[in-house]
Amino acid sequence: ALTIAESRDGVKSIVAFDKAPDRISFATRHCSNPKIDYSVADVGVTSTLKSEWQAAFNRVLSLHVMHWVQDQEAALANIASMMVPGADLLICMGVQIPEAFKYAKEEIVKDSRWAEFVSEDDAQWRHNKKWDRKNEPWRYPDPASGYRKLCENAGFDVIRCEVGPYAYEYESREECRGMLEYLLPYTDKIPQHLSEAYGEEVYRLYASKARKSDAGKLIWDARFLVVYAKRRESV
């Protein structure tokens, strides 16, 4: 939001929201701008959305967020309700995590050093629980065609919807390790005196399977879904 506010002269106002209060608090403190209004809200829960947002937005942008949303149908319907007819929607969301990360998160829980701090539930990464045929049947067999249909049902004319590779090259060991620890759901349960060893082991496991660039830097190899659509004149 801050990048857009600072780089686009034609932007008059931006509403940015997240369901996590701590993230909104952080953004308010460190990414403030007179054009931006930060709010706590869940795009999948209608009751959390402000009434003044209804039919208010001419552009909606969601980057690396929608794959966390449990109810895609409800979220897309809510997004449509907040957009004026003809408004633009751009979504970029993950549909497949790297095999190297799957390996690291499965192997790390087997280590006796922190096994007592990780429950069986934690060992099943939240994405794996949600990304299955029962909870999200639109992913199978083709997530692009499945998500296109969800968008159309929510009131969008889909101009582009496709899945493609996403490769991010980490600049440093510290950046890679920090992201891996952030993404693993049980990191916060590891005691402080074990956190350094835990972080190093997570990194070692990922590095043992991850692809490397010509410069020897680790790469996050995933697949992302990109959607560009317009809000239909009548929903």
N, C-alpha and C positions, 0 to 999 in steps of 0.2 A: 504494500500500500504506500509506504513512504517513497519508494523508488518512483512509482507512478505519479505521486503528488508532486515530487520535485522535478520530474523530467517532462511532464506533459502540461504545456501552457493552457490547453483547452479544458482541462479538468477543473470543474468548479468545486466538487465535493466528493468524498469517498466515505462509504460506510464499510468498516471492516469488523467482522465478528468471529468469535470462537467460543466453544462451550466451556473452555478451561479458563477460569478466572485468573489464574496465575500468569497465563500467557497474555491475556488482555492487559493485566497490570504491568507486565514487562514492556509490552508494546507502547502503552501509554507513557511510561517513564522514559523509554529509550528511543522511540520512533514517532514522537509527536510531530504534528504538523497542523496548522490551522484548518486545512482542508479535510482532515481525517477525523471521523467520529468512531472511536473504538467502543464496542459493546460486547457483553457476554450473551450469547444466544447459540442455540443448537439448530442447524438448518433442517434437521429431521424431525424437530418437535415444534409444531405450529404455535403452541402457547408461549414459547420463549421469544418469538419474533414480534417486533414492535409494529403496532397498527399503522404507523406512518410510513412503514416500508412497503405497504401494499401498493402495487402498480406505480412504483416510485423510481425504479432504476432503468437506465437505458443501456447499461453494460454490466455483466456479471462475470467475474474472473475467479476461478478456483484452481490453484496450482498445488499438486501433491497433497490434497486434502480429502477428496471424495472417497478414496479407498478406505478411509477410517469410518465412514458413515455406515451404520447398520441397516437403515431402511432407505434404500436408494429411491424407491418409488415416492415415498413421502417427501424426501429431500428435493427431488426434481419438481414435484408438484408445488412445493413451497417456493422454490426458486422462480417458477413460472408465475406464481401469483404476485411476486414482488417486482416483476418486470413489466414495462410498458409494451404494448404490441409492437413488433418489429425490432425489439431490443436484441442485442448480441449476447450470446453465452459462449464462453470458452472454458473448457475443463481439461485438465491434464492430471491423470490419476494412475497409480500403479496397478498392474494386474498380475505381475509375476516378480517375485523377489529373487536375488541371485542364489544359485545353488551353493555357492561358498558360504553365504549367510545361513542358509538352511542347515548346512553341515555344522557350522560353528554353534548355532543355538541348540542343536540336538546333542552335540558332544559335550558342551560346557556343563550340562546338568549331571553328567555322569561322574564328574570329578568329586571325590570324597571330601575335598577341602570345603566345599560349600553346598554339598548335597542336602544337608539338614536345613538350609535356609530357603530351599526351593521346593515348592509343593508340586504335586502331579499336575495340577491345573496350570501352574506357571510354566511348566515344561512344554505345554502346548501353546505356541506363540499365538497371540490374539488374531493375527491375520489368518492363520491356518484354521482356526475355529470358525471364522466367518466365511472364508472363501471356500465354500463347498456347494455341492449341488442342491442341498436342502435349503440353505440360507440364501444363496445367490445363484439361482438356476440360470440367470441370464449369461453367466460366464461360460456356459457349456452349450454346444461345442466351440462356439466362436464369440468371444466377448464383444467384438466390435458390432456384429449384427444384433446381439442381445441388448447391448446398451443403446444402440440406435432406436430399437423398438421402445425401450423405456422412455427415452427422450420424446419420441413421437407421441406416446400415450400421455405424457405430461403436458403436451401442448406446444412442442417445438417442431419447427421445420429444420431437419438436420442437413447441413451442407457438407459436413465432413465428419466421419467417425472411423478411426482406424487405430490399429495397434502396431507399435513398432519398437525397436530396441532403444534402450536408454543406457548410455555408458558414461559414468562420471569418474574422472581420474582424481584421486585424492592427492592433494598437494604435499601432505606430510603424513608421517606415521601417527602423529598426535591427532590430526583431523580424522583419520580413519578410525582410530581406536575410540575417540570420543563419540563418533556417530554410531558405531557398533554397540557401545555401552548404552547409549540413549535409546536405541531401538529394541534392545532386549528387555522384556517386561519384568525380569527379576533382579535387575541391577541394583535397585534401591534397597533390596533386602540383604545385600551382602554387607557384613560389618566393615567398619572403616579399616580395621587392621588387616583385612583380607582384600580390600578393594584394589590395591596396586597389582597384586598377583592375579586377581580375577581379570582385570583389564588387560594385562599382558597375555593371559591365556586366551581370552576371547580374540585378541588381535592375532596371536600365533595360529589359532585354528582357522580363522578367516584367510589369513595370508597363505596358508598351506594349500588352499584350493582356488583362490581368486586369480583371475587373469591379471597380468602385469603389462604395463605400457613398455615401449621401447626404452624409455628412461628408467624402467624398473619400478615405477609407481603402481600401487594397487588400484584396481578398477572395480567399480560397483556396476555389475552387468545386470540390468533388469529389463522389464518390458512395460511400456506405458500405453495407456489409451488416451487419445486426443480427440476431443469433440468440439466442433464449431457449429453452432446452431442459432436460429433466430426464433424468438417468441412469436407464435402464431397470432394472427390478428384476433382470432376468437378461440378460446380454449374450451 
